[in-house]
Amino acid sequence: MQELSATFSRYMENLYIPSFNAVTKTDIIEVIIITFMIYAVLVWVKETRAWALLRGVLVICAFLLVAFFTKMTTILWMAERLISLAVIAMVVILQPELRKALENLGQKNIIASLFSLDMLKPPVNARFSDRTINEIVKACVEMGKVKTGALIVVEHKQPLTDYEKTGIDVDGLVSNQLLINIFEHNTPLHDGAVIVRGDRIVSATCYLPLSDNMLLSKELGTRHRAGVGISEATDSMTVIVSEETGKISVAYGGRLHRGLSADELREYLSEIQDKVVEEKKRIIWKGRVKNG
């Protein structure tokens, strides 16, 4: 505890904090550059798996602050000894993301990416529309009747950019005809997963991580294990149509729900639509009209 306090005091003494009167043009430029660097890092973190890791680190930091103010010396001693190992572990875990970030640094226009027009788009009321849900449900029911295997990953809050890059760009509006055509036998795009972001199919033939869960039934094939695997790694929802039985399943949060009907599938997709706030507003509005 005393060592940590002494280290913090030495750091604050050596920290250079210029006075307001001594601020120069160089200091202003330096602040602007650092601000843009921090912003670029946060944008990169949000588009990769590092976002979930960062939230976990923030939780640990909050716990260490509580331990600091409550004088939990043993926990602080352990944290001080393990911090160097934690930094190395983060570098190892994020090695693929760091490599891609360095590659993109030399390939993309940094200024254009910072001032992307996507920042000017107004927020949407839901992640995807009711029409998208109906189209996915209709496609799955039709493919289930003829036993056409399908693997549809619906993005939620966590971006699926890393998995999207493993497939072929589609960028088409979600429709049951397009989904059925993609997963039709002997077509170039039928093998792999389809990723849905919002109301559009962004990519097809994507590779997904397989689940190592030993509790899954042995009769399940690679398609189901891939659906569970992506639900374990992200907060996405995966719709699976079995090629052997034609049954519809949903993988979410590492759990597999099998043998769903069209209405049950529609309910599951509605859970990640994030439309609750809008529905509450509509109910209140109706009540006001009725009372009026």
C-alpha positions in Angstrom: 0.0 0.0 0.0 2.8 2.4 1.0 4.8 1.4 -2.1 1.8 2.1 -4.4 1.2 5.5 -2.8 4.8 6.4 -3.1 4.9 5.4 -6.8 1.8 7.5 -7.5 3.3 10.5 -5.7 6.5 10.3 -7.7 4.5 10.0 -10.9 2.5 13.1 -10.1 5.7 15.0 -9.2 7.3 14.1 -12.6 4.2 14.8 -14.6 4.6 17.9 -16.7 1.4 20.1 -16.5 2.0 23.4 -18.3 0.3 26.5 -16.9 -2.3 28.3 -18.9 -0.1 31.3 -19.6 2.7 29.0 -20.9 0.6 27.2 -23.5 2.2 27.5 -27.0 1.0 26.5 -30.4 3.0 23.3 -30.1 1.1 22.3 -27.0 -2.2 22.9 -28.8 -1.1 20.8 -31.8 0.1 18.1 -29.4 -3.3 18.0 -27.6 -5.1 17.7 -30.9 -2.9 14.9 -32.1 -3.3 13.0 -28.9 -7.1 13.5 -29.0 -7.3 12.1 -32.5 -5.1 9.1 -31.5 -7.3 8.3 -28.6 -10.4 8.6 -30.7 -8.9 6.3 -33.4 -7.9 3.7 -30.8 -11.5 3.8 -29.3 -13.0 3.3 -32.8 -10.7 0.4 -33.5 -11.4 -1.2 -30.1 -15.2 -0.9 -30.6 -15.0 -2.7 -34.0 -13.0 -5.7 -32.7 -13.3 -8.2 -29.9 -11.1 -5.9 -27.8 -14.3 -4.0 -26.8 -15.5 -6.8 -24.6 -12.0 -7.1 -23.2 -11.8 -3.4 -22.5 -15.1 -3.5 -20.5 -13.6 -6.4 -18.5 -10.5 -4.4 -17.8 -12.6 -1.4 -16.6 -14.4 -3.7 -14.2 -11.1 -4.9 -12.8 -9.9 -1.3 -12.4 -13.0 -0.3 -10.6 -12.5 -3.2 -8.2 -8.9 -2.2 -7.6 -10.0 1.4 -6.8 -12.4 0.0 -4.2 -9.6 -2.1 -2.8 -7.3 0.9 -2.7 -9.7 3.1 -0.8 -10.7 0.3 1.6 -7.0 -0.6 2.2 -7.1 -4.2 1.0 -3.4 -4.6 1.0 -3.3 -8.3 0.0 -5.3 -7.7 -3.2 -3.2 -4.6 -4.1 0.0 -6.6 -3.5 -1.2 -9.4 -5.9 -2.4 -6.8 -8.5 1.0 -5.1 -8.4 2.8 -8.4 -9.0 0.5 -9.5 -11.8 0.1 -6.3 -13.8 3.1 -7.0 -16.0 1.8 -10.5 -16.8 -1.6 -9.0 -17.6 -0.1 -6.6 -20.1 1.7 -9.5 -21.9 -1.5 -11.6 -21.8 -3.5 -8.8 -23.5 -0.9 -8.4 -26.2 -1.0 -12.2 -26.9 -4.9 -12.3 -26.9 -5.2 -9.3 -29.2 -2.4 -10.3 -31.5 -4.6 -10.9 -34.6 -6.5 -7.6 -34.0 -3.2 -5.6 -33.5 -1.8 -7.1 -36.7 -4.9 -6.1 -38.7 -4.8 -2.6 -37.3 -1.2 -2.1 -38.3 -2.0 -3.4 -41.8 -5.0 -1.1 -42.2 -2.9 1.8 -41.0 -0.9 1.7 -44.2 -3.8 0.8 -46.5 -6.6 3.2 -45.5 -7.0 7.0 -45.5 -6.9 7.8 -41.8 -8.4 11.3 -42.1 -11.3 10.0 -44.2 -12.0 7.2 -41.8 -12.0 9.6 -38.8 -14.5 11.9 -40.5 -16.7 9.2 -41.9 -20.2 10.2 -43.0 -21.6 7.4 -40.9 -21.2 9.7 -37.9 -23.8 12.0 -39.4 -26.5 9.4 -39.8 -29.4 9.8 -37.4 -30.0 7.0 -34.8 -32.5 4.3 -35.7 -35.4 3.2 -33.6 -34.5 -0.5 -33.9 -31.5 -2.6 -35.1 -33.6 -4.1 -37.8 -37.2 -3.8 -39.0 -40.1 -6.2 -38.5 -39.9 -6.8 -42.2 -36.4 -8.3 -41.8 -37.7 -10.6 -39.1 -40.6 -11.8 -41.3 -38.3 -12.4 -44.3 -35.8 -14.4 -42.2 -38.6 -16.5 -40.6 -40.3 -17.1 -44.0 -37.0 -18.1 -45.6 -36.1 -20.5 -42.7 -39.6 -22.1 -42.8 -39.3 -22.6 -46.6 -35.8 -24.1 -46.4 -36.9 -26.3 -43.5 -39.6 -27.9 -45.7 -37.1 -29.0 -48.3 -34.3 -29.6 -45.8 -31.9 -27.0 -47.1 -29.2 -26.3 -44.5 -28.8 -22.6 -43.5 -26.7 -20.6 -41.0 -27.8 -17.0 -40.5 -25.9 -14.8 -37.9 -27.8 -11.7 -36.9 -25.6 -9.0 -35.4 -26.6 -7.4 -32.1 -24.5 -4.9 -30.2 -21.0 -6.4 -30.7 -19.6 -5.9 -34.3 -18.9 -9.0 -36.3 -16.3 -7.3 -38.6 -13.7 -10.0 -38.0 -16.0 -12.7 -39.1 -17.5 -10.7 -41.9 -14.0 -10.4 -43.5 -13.7 -14.2 -43.8 -16.6 -14.3 -46.3 -17.7 -12.6 -49.6 -19.4 -9.2 -49.6 -23.0 -9.2 -50.5 -24.6 -6.0 -49.2 -28.1 -6.8 -50.2 -31.5 -6.1 -48.6 -32.7 -9.0 -46.5 -35.4 -11.0 -48.4 -36.5 -14.6 -48.2 -35.8 -15.1 -51.9 -32.2 -13.9 -51.5 -31.6 -16.1 -48.4 -33.1 -19.2 -50.1 -31.0 -18.5 -53.2 -27.8 -18.2 -51.2 -28.2 -21.5 -49.3 -29.5 -23.4 -52.3 -27.5 -26.6 -53.0 -24.6 -26.4 -55.5 -24.5 -22.6 -55.4 -21.2 -20.7 -54.9 -22.4 -19.0 -51.6 -24.2 -21.9 -49.9 -21.3 -23.1 -47.8 -20.7 -21.1 -44.7 -22.6 -18.5 -42.7 -24.5 -15.4 -43.7 -24.1 -12.3 -41.6 -27.0 -9.9 -41.2 -26.4 -6.3 -40.0 -29.5 -4.2 -39.6 -31.8 -4.8 -42.6 -29.0 -5.9 -44.9 -27.0 -9.1 -45.7 -23.4 -7.9 -45.5 -21.5 -11.1 -46.2 -21.9 -14.8 -47.1 -19.7 -17.9 -46.8 -18.3 -16.7 -43.5 -16.2 -18.9 -41.3 -17.4 -19.2 -37.7 -15.6 -20.6 -34.6 -16.7 -24.1 -33.5 -18.0 -24.6 -30.0 -16.0 -26.8 -27.6 -19.0 -27.4 -25.4 -19.0 -31.1 -24.5 -22.6 -31.0 -23.4 -23.9 -30.5 -26.9 -25.6 -33.5 -28.4 -23.3 -35.8 -30.4 -25.9 -35.9 -33.2 -25.3 -32.2 -34.0 -23.1 -31.4 -36.9 -20.6 -28.6 -37.8 -23.4 -26.2 -38.7 -24.9 -26.3 -35.2 -21.5 -26.2 -33.4 -20.6 -23.1 -35.5 -23.8 -21.4 -34.5 -23.2 -22.1 -30.8 -19.6 -21.1 -31.2 -20.3 -17.6 -32.6 -22.9 -17.1 -29.9 -20.3 -17.9 -27.2 -17.8 -15.4 -28.7 -20.3 -12.6 -29.4 -23.7 -11.4 -28.4 -25.2 -12.2 -31.9 -28.1 -14.6 -32.5 -27.7 -17.4 -35.0 -30.6 -19.1 -36.8 -29.8 -22.6 -38.0 -31.8 -24.8 -40.3 -30.8 -28.5 -40.2 -30.0 -30.2 -43.5 -30.9 -33.6 -42.1 -34.2 -32.9 -40.3 -35.2 -29.5 -41.5 -35.8 -28.3 -38.0 -35.1 -24.7 -37.0 -32.8 -23.8 -34.1 -31.5 -20.7 -32.5 -28.1 -20.2 -30.8 -27.9 -17.3 -28.4 -25.6 -16.7 -25.4 -23.9 -20.1 -25.8 -27.2 -22.0 -25.6 -29.0 -23.9 -28.4 -32.8 -23.9 -28.7 -34.0 -26.6 -31.1 -37.2 -27.4 -32.9 -38.7 -23.9 -33.1 -41.8 -23.0 -34.8 -42.2 -19.8 -37.0 -43.8 -17.9 -34.1 -41.1 -18.9 -31.7 -38.3 -17.9 -34.1 -40.0 -14.6 -34.5 -40.1 -14.0 -30.8 -36.4 -14.9 -30.4 -35.4 -12.4 -33.2 -37.6 -9.7 -31.6 -35.6 -10.0 -28.4 -32.5 -8.5 -30.0 -34.4 -6.0 -32.1 -34.1 -3.5 -29.3 -37.5 -1.9 -29.9 -38.7 -1.8 -26.4 -38.4 1.9 -25.8 -40.3 2.7 -29.0 -43.1 0.4 -28.1 -43.4 2.0 -24.6 -43.7 5.4 -26.2 -46.4 4.2 -28.5 -48.4 2.7 -25.7 -48.2 5.9 -23.6 -49.2 7.9 -26.6 -52.2 5.7 -27.2 -53.2 6.1 -23.6 -53.1 9.9 -23.8 -55.2 9.8 -26.9 -57.8 7.6 -25.2 -57.9 9.8 -22.1 -58.2 12.8 -24.2 
